[in-house]
Structure formats: C-alpha cells, structure tokens
Amino acid sequence: MTPLKEIQRLDEAKTRPDHTLSQRIKPRRQRRAELRKLQKPISSRKPAA
C-alpha cells in the first residue's frame, strides 16, 4: 500500500513540478505579473477564446 502511494506521488511530482516548486520558489514574481495583468486596460488584453 505505502510503496505504491509513494511511487504515485513521485510520478505526479515529475509530471507537474511547476504547481509545487515554482509557487514556493518564486511566488512574488507570479503575484507581480498577475497584478500587472489586472492593472492593464481591458482593451490591451487579448480576447479570451
């Protein structure tokens, strides 16, 4: 039971490391980028489709 779960966790970490690592390492950059996107006028944004 436990070894299988551990292997699954490792596989998930390999397939998607951005969700865990990037958010921990550089959350400030992401927040700043999000704020910049929100501060930009809607007309300058690309249409979401």
C-alpha positions in Angstrom: 0.0 0.0 0.0 2.5 2.6 1.1 5.2 2.0 -1.6 2.7 2.2 -4.4 1.4 5.5 -3.0 4.9 6.9 -2.7 5.6 5.9 -6.3 2.4 7.6 -7.4 3.4 10.8 -5.5 6.8 10.8 -7.2 5.3 10.3 -10.6 2.9 13.2 -10.0 5.8 15.4 -8.9 7.7 14.5 -12.0 4.8 15.2 -14.4 3.8 18.5 -12.9 6.6 20.1 -10.8 5.5 23.7 -11.6 2.5 23.5 -9.4 4.5 22.8 -6.3 8.1 24.1 -6.9 7.5 27.3 -8.9 4.9 28.6 -6.5 7.2 28.0 -3.5 10.3 29.4 -5.1 9.0 32.5 -6.9 5.5 33.4 -5.7 6.4 37.2 -5.7 7.1 37.2 -9.4 3.8 35.5 -10.2 1.9 37.9 -8.0 3.5 40.9 -9.6 2.7 39.5 -13.1 -0.9 38.9 -12.1 -1.1 42.5 -10.7 0.3 43.9 -13.9 -2.2 41.9 -16.0 -5.0 43.2 -13.8 -3.7 46.8 -14.0 -3.6 46.8 -17.8 -6.7 48.2 -19.5 -9.1 45.6 -20.9 -8.7 46.9 -24.4 -5.0 46.0 -24.4 -5.7 42.4 -23.3 -6.0 39.7 -25.9 -9.6 38.4 -26.2 -10.0 35.1 -24.3 -11.1 32.4 -26.7 
